[in-house]
Amino acid sequence: MIRTVARTFACFALLALSTTTLMAQQEADFMRSMGKMYVVVAVIAILFIGMVLYLYSLDRKLTKLENQISHHDEAETTH
């Protein structure tokens, strides 16, 4: 099941990447000439920073839950 999902995701990512690369090459000069390339880069940077912050907070929450579970298991084995 996981392999099928991974393959599907890899195929979709490859297709999306190749399509956007072709379109980006054609539109790069247009975007630069209109001064909108910086807006695109800024939006991508903001999205990337947001995802990193979300993953960091999610990691902290999971670590906290794992510690609670391990402390709970230790308390049960001692009683």
Phi and psi in radians as a Rosetta constraint file:
Dihedral C 1 N 2 CA 2 C 2 CIRCULARHARMONIC -1.175 0.35
Dihedral N 2 CA 2 C 2 N 3 CIRCULARHARMONIC -0.655 0.35
Dihedral C 2 N 3 CA 3 C 3 CIRCULARHARMONIC -1.133 0.35
Dihedral N 3 CA 3 C 3 N 4 CIRCULARHARMONIC -0.667 0.35
Dihedral C 3 N 4 CA 4 C 4 CIRCULARHARMONIC -1.128 0.35
Dihedral N 4 CA 4 C 4 N 5 CIRCULARHARMONIC -0.749 0.35
Dihedral C 4 N 5 CA 5 C 5 CIRCULARHARMONIC -1.133 0.35
Dihedral N 5 CA 5 C 5 N 6 CIRCULARHARMONIC -0.714 0.35
Dihedral C 5 N 6 CA 6 C 6 CIRCULARHARMONIC -1.130 0.35
Dihedral N 6 CA 6 C 6 N 7 CIRCULARHARMONIC -0.741 0.35
Dihedral C 6 N 7 CA 7 C 7 CIRCULARHARMONIC -1.114 0.35
Dihedral N 7 CA 7 C 7 N 8 CIRCULARHARMONIC -0.764 0.35
Dihedral C 7 N 8 CA 8 C 8 CIRCULARHARMONIC -1.078 0.35
Dihedral N 8 CA 8 C 8 N 9 CIRCULARHARMONIC -0.777 0.35
Dihedral C 8 N 9 CA 9 C 9 CIRCULARHARMONIC -1.106 0.35
Dihedral N 9 CA 9 C 9 N 10 CIRCULARHARMONIC -0.733 0.35
Dihedral C 9 N 10 CA 10 C 10 CIRCULARHARMONIC -1.112 0.35
Dihedral N 10 CA 10 C 10 N 11 CIRCULARHARMONIC -0.732 0.35
Dihedral C 10 N 11 CA 11 C 11 CIRCULARHARMONIC -1.136 0.35
Dihedral N 11 CA 11 C 11 N 12 CIRCULARHARMONIC -0.762 0.35
Dihedral C 11 N 12 CA 12 C 12 CIRCULARHARMONIC -1.106 0.35
Dihedral N 12 CA 12 C 12 N 13 CIRCULARHARMONIC -0.754 0.35
Dihedral C 12 N 13 CA 13 C 13 CIRCULARHARMONIC -1.120 0.35
Dihedral N 13 CA 13 C 13 N 14 CIRCULARHARMONIC -0.730 0.35
Dihedral C 13 N 14 CA 14 C 14 CIRCULARHARMONIC -1.115 0.35
Dihedral N 14 CA 14 C 14 N 15 CIRCULARHARMONIC -0.761 0.35
Dihedral C 14 N 15 CA 15 C 15 CIRCULARHARMONIC -1.122 0.35
Dihedral N 15 CA 15 C 15 N 16 CIRCULARHARMONIC -0.797 0.35
Dihedral C 15 N 16 CA 16 C 16 CIRCULARHARMONIC -1.128 0.35
Dihedral N 16 CA 16 C 16 N 17 CIRCULARHARMONIC -0.715 0.35
Dihedral C 16 N 17 CA 17 C 17 CIRCULARHARMONIC -1.146 0.35
Dihedral N 17 CA 17 C 17 N 18 CIRCULARHARMONIC -0.761 0.35
Dihedral C 17 N 18 CA 18 C 18 CIRCULARHARMONIC -1.180 0.35
Dihedral N 18 CA 18 C 18 N 19 CIRCULARHARMONIC -0.672 0.35
Dihedral C 18 N 19 CA 19 C 19 CIRCULARHARMONIC -1.168 0.35
Dihedral N 19 CA 19 C 19 N 20 CIRCULARHARMONIC -0.798 0.35
Dihedral C 19 N 20 CA 20 C 20 CIRCULARHARMONIC -1.204 0.35
Dihedral N 20 CA 20 C 20 N 21 CIRCULARHARMONIC -0.551 0.35
Dihedral C 20 N 21 CA 21 C 21 CIRCULARHARMONIC -1.140 0.35
Dihedral N 21 CA 21 C 21 N 22 CIRCULARHARMONIC -0.759 0.35
Dihedral C 21 N 22 CA 22 C 22 CIRCULARHARMONIC -1.123 0.35
Dihedral N 22 CA 22 C 22 N 23 CIRCULARHARMONIC -0.768 0.35
Dihedral C 22 N 23 CA 23 C 23 CIRCULARHARMONIC -1.198 0.35
Dihedral N 23 CA 23 C 23 N 24 CIRCULARHARMONIC -0.641 0.35
Dihedral C 23 N 24 CA 24 C 24 CIRCULARHARMONIC -1.169 0.35
Dihedral N 24 CA 24 C 24 N 25 CIRCULARHARMONIC -0.622 0.35
Dihedral C 24 N 25 CA 25 C 25 CIRCULARHARMONIC -1.128 0.35
Dihedral N 25 CA 25 C 25 N 26 CIRCULARHARMONIC -0.669 0.35
Dihedral C 25 N 26 CA 26 C 26 CIRCULARHARMONIC -1.312 0.35
Dihedral N 26 CA 26 C 26 N 27 CIRCULARHARMONIC -0.602 0.35
Dihedral C 26 N 27 CA 27 C 27 CIRCULARHARMONIC -1.654 0.35
Dihedral N 27 CA 27 C 27 N 28 CIRCULARHARMONIC -0.094 0.35
Dihedral C 27 N 28 CA 28 C 28 CIRCULARHARMONIC -1.100 0.35
Dihedral N 28 CA 28 C 28 N 29 CIRCULARHARMONIC -0.777 0.35
Dihedral C 28 N 29 CA 29 C 29 CIRCULARHARMONIC -1.136 0.35
Dihedral N 29 CA 29 C 29 N 30 CIRCULARHARMONIC -0.689 0.35
Dihedral C 29 N 30 CA 30 C 30 CIRCULARHARMONIC -1.112 0.35
Dihedral N 30 CA 30 C 30 N 31 CIRCULARHARMONIC -0.776 0.35
Dihedral C 30 N 31 CA 31 C 31 CIRCULARHARMONIC -1.129 0.35
Dihedral N 31 CA 31 C 31 N 32 CIRCULARHARMONIC -0.720 0.35
Dihedral C 31 N 32 CA 32 C 32 CIRCULARHARMONIC -1.136 0.35
Dihedral N 32 CA 32 C 32 N 33 CIRCULARHARMONIC -0.704 0.35
Dihedral C 32 N 33 CA 33 C 33 CIRCULARHARMONIC -1.191 0.35
Dihedral N 33 CA 33 C 33 N 34 CIRCULARHARMONIC -0.504 0.35
Dihedral C 33 N 34 CA 34 C 34 CIRCULARHARMONIC -1.567 0.35
Dihedral N 34 CA 34 C 34 N 35 CIRCULARHARMONIC -0.100 0.35
Dihedral C 34 N 35 CA 35 C 35 CIRCULARHARMONIC 1.334 0.35
Dihedral N 35 CA 35 C 35 N 36 CIRCULARHARMONIC 0.262 0.35
Dihedral C 35 N 36 CA 36 C 36 CIRCULARHARMONIC -1.657 0.35
Dihedral N 36 CA 36 C 36 N 37 CIRCULARHARMONIC -0.068 0.35
Dihedral C 36 N 37 CA 37 C 37 CIRCULARHARMONIC -1.087 0.35
Dihedral N 37 CA 37 C 37 N 38 CIRCULARHARMONIC -0.657 0.35
Dihedral C 37 N 38 CA 38 C 38 CIRCULARHARMONIC -1.170 0.35
Dihedral N 38 CA 38 C 38 N 39 CIRCULARHARMONIC -0.571 0.35
Dihedral C 38 N 39 CA 39 C 39 CIRCULARHARMONIC -1.160 0.35
Dihedral N 39 CA 39 C 39 N 40 CIRCULARHARMONIC -0.751 0.35
Dihedral C 39 N 40 CA 40 C 40 CIRCULARHARMONIC -1.097 0.35
Dihedral N 40 CA 40 C 40 N 41 CIRCULARHARMONIC -0.794 0.35
Dihedral C 40 N 41 CA 41 C 41 CIRCULARHARMONIC -1.095 0.35
Dihedral N 41 CA 41 C 41 N 42 CIRCULARHARMONIC -0.710 0.35
Dihedral C 41 N 42 CA 42 C 42 CIRCULARHARMONIC -1.125 0.35
Dihedral N 42 CA 42 C 42 N 43 CIRCULARHARMONIC -0.747 0.35
Dihedral C 42 N 43 CA 43 C 43 CIRCULARHARMONIC -1.127 0.35
Dihedral N 43 CA 43 C 43 N 44 CIRCULARHARMONIC -0.758 0.35
Dihedral C 43 N 44 CA 44 C 44 CIRCULARHARMONIC -1.103 0.35
Dihedral N 44 CA 44 C 44 N 45 CIRCULARHARMONIC -0.718 0.35
Dihedral C 44 N 45 CA 45 C 45 CIRCULARHARMONIC -1.121 0.35
Dihedral N 45 CA 45 C 45 N 46 CIRCULARHARMONIC -0.730 0.35
Dihedral C 45 N 46 CA 46 C 46 CIRCULARHARMONIC -1.127 0.35
Dihedral N 46 CA 46 C 46 N 47 CIRCULARHARMONIC -0.743 0.35
Dihedral C 46 N 47 CA 47 C 47 CIRCULARHARMONIC -1.104 0.35
Dihedral N 47 CA 47 C 47 N 48 CIRCULARHARMONIC -0.741 0.35
Dihedral C 47 N 48 CA 48 C 48 CIRCULARHARMONIC -1.113 0.35
Dihedral N 48 CA 48 C 48 N 49 CIRCULARHARMONIC -0.789 0.35
Dihedral C 48 N 49 CA 49 C 49 CIRCULARHARMONIC -1.103 0.35
Dihedral N 49 CA 49 C 49 N 50 CIRCULARHARMONIC -0.703 0.35
Dihedral C 49 N 50 CA 50 C 50 CIRCULARHARMONIC -1.089 0.35
Dihedral N 50 CA 50 C 50 N 51 CIRCULARHARMONIC -0.740 0.35
Dihedral C 50 N 51 CA 51 C 51 CIRCULARHARMONIC -1.148 0.35
Dihedral N 51 CA 51 C 51 N 52 CIRCULARHARMONIC -0.706 0.35
Dihedral C 51 N 52 CA 52 C 52 CIRCULARHARMONIC -1.105 0.35
Dihedral N 52 CA 52 C 52 N 53 CIRCULARHARMONIC -0.777 0.35
Dihedral C 52 N 53 CA 53 C 53 CIRCULARHARMONIC -1.119 0.35
Dihedral N 53 CA 53 C 53 N 54 CIRCULARHARMONIC -0.695 0.35
Dihedral C 53 N 54 CA 54 C 54 CIRCULARHARMONIC -1.103 0.35
Dihedral N 54 CA 54 C 54 N 55 CIRCULARHARMONIC -0.795 0.35
Dihedral C 54 N 55 CA 55 C 55 CIRCULARHARMONIC -1.126 0.35
Dihedral N 55 CA 55 C 55 N 56 CIRCULARHARMONIC -0.646 0.35
Dihedral C 55 N 56 CA 56 C 56 CIRCULARHARMONIC -1.121 0.35
Dihedral N 56 CA 56 C 56 N 57 CIRCULARHARMONIC -0.784 0.35
Dihedral C 56 N 57 CA 57 C 57 CIRCULARHARMONIC -1.174 0.35
Dihedral N 57 CA 57 C 57 N 58 CIRCULARHARMONIC -0.649 0.35
Dihedral C 57 N 58 CA 58 C 58 CIRCULARHARMONIC -1.134 0.35
Dihedral N 58 CA 58 C 58 N 59 CIRCULARHARMONIC -0.693 0.35
Dihedral C 58 N 59 CA 59 C 59 CIRCULARHARMONIC -1.109 0.35
Dihedral N 59 CA 59 C 59 N 60 CIRCULARHARMONIC -0.723 0.35
Dihedral C 59 N 60 CA 60 C 60 CIRCULARHARMONIC -1.108 0.35
Dihedral N 60 CA 60 C 60 N 61 CIRCULARHARMONIC -0.730 0.35
Dihedral C 60 N 61 CA 61 C 61 CIRCULARHARMONIC -1.132 0.35
Dihedral N 61 CA 61 C 61 N 62 CIRCULARHARMONIC -0.741 0.35
Dihedral C 61 N 62 CA 62 C 62 CIRCULARHARMONIC -1.143 0.35
Dihedral N 62 CA 62 C 62 N 63 CIRCULARHARMONIC -0.696 0.35
Dihedral C 62 N 63 CA 63 C 63 CIRCULARHARMONIC -1.083 0.35
Dihedral N 63 CA 63 C 63 N 64 CIRCULARHARMONIC -0.719 0.35
Dihedral C 63 N 64 CA 64 C 64 CIRCULARHARMONIC -1.099 0.35
Dihedral N 64 CA 64 C 64 N 65 CIRCULARHARMONIC -0.766 0.35
Dihedral C 64 N 65 CA 65 C 65 CIRCULARHARMONIC -1.136 0.35
Dihedral N 65 CA 65 C 65 N 66 CIRCULARHARMONIC -0.720 0.35
Dihedral C 65 N 66 CA 66 C 66 CIRCULARHARMONIC -1.081 0.35
Dihedral N 66 CA 66 C 66 N 67 CIRCULARHARMONIC -0.704 0.35
Dihedral C 66 N 67 CA 67 C 67 CIRCULARHARMONIC -1.148 0.35
Dihedral N 67 CA 67 C 67 N 68 CIRCULARHARMONIC -0.693 0.35
Dihedral C 67 N 68 CA 68 C 68 CIRCULARHARMONIC -1.109 0.35
Dihedral N 68 CA 68 C 68 N 69 CIRCULARHARMONIC -0.730 0.35
Dihedral C 68 N 69 CA 69 C 69 CIRCULARHARMONIC -1.141 0.35
Dihedral N 69 CA 69 C 69 N 70 CIRCULARHARMONIC -0.769 0.35
Dihedral C 69 N 70 CA 70 C 70 CIRCULARHARMONIC -1.160 0.35
Dihedral N 70 CA 70 C 70 N 71 CIRCULARHARMONIC -0.667 0.35
Dihedral C 70 N 71 CA 71 C 71 CIRCULARHARMONIC -1.172 0.35
Dihedral N 71 CA 71 C 71 N 72 CIRCULARHARMONIC -0.638 0.35
Dihedral C 71 N 72 CA 72 C 72 CIRCULARHARMONIC -1.159 0.35
Dihedral N 72 CA 72 C 72 N 73 CIRCULARHARMONIC -0.741 0.35
Dihedral C 72 N 73 CA 73 C 73 CIRCULARHARMONIC -1.130 0.35
Dihedral N 73 CA 73 C 73 N 74 CIRCULARHARMONIC -0.686 0.35
Dihedral C 73 N 74 CA 74 C 74 CIRCULARHARMONIC -1.150 0.35
Dihedral N 74 CA 74 C 74 N 75 CIRCULARHARMONIC -0.678 0.35
Dihedral C 74 N 75 CA 75 C 75 CIRCULARHARMONIC -1.162 0.35
Dihedral N 75 CA 75 C 75 N 76 CIRCULARHARMONIC -0.635 0.35
Dihedral C 75 N 76 CA 76 C 76 CIRCULARHARMONIC -1.213 0.35
Dihedral N 76 CA 76 C 76 N 77 CIRCULARHARMONIC -0.665 0.35
Dihedral C 76 N 77 CA 77 C 77 CIRCULARHARMONIC -1.281 0.35
Dihedral N 77 CA 77 C 77 N 78 CIRCULARHARMONIC -0.443 0.35
Dihedral C 77 N 78 CA 78 C 78 CIRCULARHARMONIC -1.434 0.35
Dihedral N 78 CA 78 C 78 N 79 CIRCULARHARMONIC -0.374 0.35
